[in-house]
Amino acid sequence: MSAIYNFHKVSDLLACSGQPREGQLQSIADDGYRVIINLGLADGKYALKDEAASVKDLGMQYHHIPVQFDNPQLSELLEFIRLMDEHDGDKKLVHCAANYRASAFTGLYLFAKNNLDEDGVESFTGDIWQPDATWQAFIEESLEFLKENG
């Protein structure tokens, strides 16, 4: 799995990464992953031609929440949390182009489930990248929302 760009194993049931290549999808399935959640854009330069079909052909479930990198939305995070809860017992890979969106959403999910505190979210995403002003504001606003509505 380490060949997948910015692959980060979070737990036995969760990992986040950059965009897997077509040939890496089989390894993901062989490693027991049953769900892939893609936060990247389907028409981005890193996107696979038909990732949904490839993933389904390998017996995994595929979900796509296209998050605009320069305009992440709370509604997208809430849909992500809903999907993560729906697949609670399944082994999941969350990815985007470079594991920037994926690490931010995964960290916020872990916060929502009381597995990380606020500093932990910063450290979790900081292990992968340093969020720009847009993402820093999104993370902070999301943390406040999750604290108030958790």
C-alpha positions as CSV (number, residue, x, y, z in Angstrom):
1,M,0.0,0.0,0.0
2,S,3.0,2.3,0.5
3,A,3.2,2.7,-3.2
4,I,0.0,4.7,-3.2
5,Y,0.7,8.4,-3.1
6,N,0.7,9.8,0.5
7,F,-0.9,6.6,1.8
8,H,-1.6,6.8,5.6
9,K,-3.0,3.9,7.6
10,V,-5.2,5.3,10.3
11,S,-6.4,2.0,11.8
12,D,-7.1,-1.6,10.8
13,L,-10.3,-0.4,9.2
14,L,-9.4,3.0,7.8
15,A,-6.7,4.6,5.6
16,C,-6.5,7.8,3.5
17,S,-4.4,8.5,0.5
18,G,-3.8,10.3,-2.7
19,Q,-5.3,9.0,-5.9
20,P,-4.5,5.3,-6.4
21,R,-3.5,4.3,-9.9
22,E,-5.7,1.8,-11.8
23,G,-3.3,-1.0,-11.1
24,Q,-3.3,-0.3,-7.4
25,L,-7.0,-0.9,-7.0
26,Q,-6.5,-4.7,-7.1
27,S,-4.0,-4.5,-4.2
28,I,-6.5,-2.4,-2.3
29,A,-9.2,-5.0,-2.7
30,D,-6.7,-7.8,-1.9
31,D,-5.8,-6.0,1.3
32,G,-9.4,-6.3,2.5
33,Y,-10.7,-2.8,1.7
34,R,-14.4,-3.0,1.0
35,V,-15.3,0.7,0.5
36,I,-13.6,3.5,-1.4
37,I,-14.6,7.1,-0.8
38,N,-13.3,9.5,-3.4
39,L,-13.2,13.2,-2.5
40,G,-11.4,14.3,-5.6
41,L,-12.9,15.5,-8.8
42,A,-13.9,13.0,-11.5
43,D,-12.5,15.2,-14.3
44,G,-9.3,16.2,-12.5
45,K,-6.0,15.5,-14.1
46,Y,-5.3,12.8,-11.5
47,A,-8.7,11.1,-11.8
48,L,-9.0,7.6,-13.2
49,K,-11.1,7.2,-16.4
50,D,-13.9,5.3,-14.6
51,E,-12.9,4.6,-11.0
52,A,-16.5,3.7,-10.0
53,A,-16.7,0.9,-12.5
54,S,-13.1,-0.4,-11.7
55,V,-13.9,-0.4,-8.0
56,K,-17.2,-2.1,-8.4
57,D,-15.6,-4.7,-10.7
58,L,-13.3,-5.6,-7.8
59,G,-16.2,-6.2,-5.5
60,M,-15.8,-3.0,-3.5
61,Q,-18.3,-0.2,-2.9
62,Y,-17.6,3.2,-4.3
63,H,-18.8,6.6,-3.1
64,H,-17.8,9.9,-4.7
65,I,-18.1,13.3,-3.0
66,P,-16.5,15.8,-5.4
67,V,-15.0,18.5,-3.1
68,Q,-13.8,21.6,-4.9
69,F,-10.3,22.1,-3.5
70,D,-10.7,25.9,-3.3
71,N,-14.2,25.7,-1.8
72,P,-14.9,22.9,0.6
73,Q,-18.4,22.8,2.1
74,L,-19.7,21.7,5.4
75,S,-22.5,19.8,3.6
76,E,-19.8,17.7,1.9
77,L,-18.2,16.9,5.3
78,L,-21.6,16.0,6.8
79,E,-22.3,13.6,3.8
80,F,-18.8,12.1,4.3
81,I,-19.5,11.5,8.0
82,R,-22.8,9.9,7.1
83,L,-21.1,7.6,4.7
84,M,-18.3,6.7,7.2
85,D,-21.0,5.9,9.8
86,E,-22.9,3.8,7.2
87,H,-19.8,1.7,6.6
88,D,-18.7,1.7,10.2
89,G,-17.5,-2.0,10.3
90,D,-16.1,-2.0,6.8
91,K,-12.5,-1.4,5.8
92,K,-12.4,1.9,4.1
93,L,-10.0,3.9,1.9
94,V,-10.6,7.7,1.7
95,H,-8.8,9.4,-1.1
96,C,-8.5,12.5,-3.2
97,A,-5.7,13.6,-5.6
98,A,-2.9,14.1,-3.0
99,N,-4.5,13.2,0.4
100,Y,-5.1,16.8,1.3
101,R,-8.9,16.8,1.2
102,A,-8.9,13.2,2.4
103,S,-6.7,13.8,5.4
104,A,-8.7,16.9,6.4
105,F,-12.1,15.1,6.2
106,T,-10.7,12.0,7.9
107,G,-9.3,14.1,10.7
108,L,-12.6,15.9,11.2
109,Y,-14.4,12.6,11.1
110,L,-12.1,11.3,13.8
111,F,-12.8,14.4,15.9
112,A,-16.6,14.0,15.4
113,K,-16.2,10.4,16.8
114,N,-14.1,11.6,19.7
115,N,-11.0,9.8,18.4
116,L,-9.0,13.1,18.1
117,D,-9.1,16.4,19.9
118,E,-8.6,19.7,18.1
119,D,-4.8,19.5,18.3
120,G,-5.0,16.0,17.1
121,V,-6.8,17.1,14.0
122,E,-4.1,19.7,13.3
123,S,-1.4,17.1,13.8
124,F,-3.2,14.5,11.7
125,T,-3.5,16.8,8.7
126,G,-0.1,18.3,9.4
127,D,1.5,14.9,8.9
128,I,0.4,15.0,5.3
129,W,0.3,18.7,4.4
130,Q,0.0,22.3,5.7
131,P,-3.5,23.5,5.0
132,D,-3.7,26.8,3.2
133,A,-5.9,29.7,4.5
134,T,-9.1,28.3,2.8
135,W,-8.6,24.8,4.3
136,Q,-7.5,26.2,7.7
137,A,-10.7,28.3,7.9
138,F,-12.8,25.2,6.8
139,I,-11.2,23.0,9.4
140,E,-11.7,25.6,12.2
141,E,-15.4,26.2,11.1
142,S,-16.0,22.5,10.9
143,L,-14.6,21.9,14.4
144,E,-16.8,24.6,15.8
145,F,-19.9,23.1,14.1
146,L,-19.0,19.6,15.3
147,K,-18.5,20.8,18.9
148,E,-21.9,22.6,18.9
149,N,-23.8,19.9,17.0
150,G,-21.9,16.7,18.0
